[in-house]
């Protein structure tokens, strides 16, 4: 019996390889934080690896939350968080942190947009 696509190790090895074994992001990014591809990201992402390039393309069309990036990329949230944090640190993505917790209406609005995006997947 071959290993083929039914090998459960494939789902575990790929995320580990994508983050080069790292499990902690270089900076904290909230799940509802929004990213947009920077000018630098537009020019350099094609040379920064397949996953990083796909994230840059995704965030180049319209701003995307960390949750949306993870869902569209079909990556565990922790893996997406590590990749996105690296891209923000490298200047490939612009990070727009969520509003203050005191602004409840705006926070609910952001979370509703995230949920709508996730449901469309």
Order of alpha helices (4+ residues) and beta strands (2+ residues): alpha-beta-alpha-alpha-beta-alpha-alpha-beta-alpha
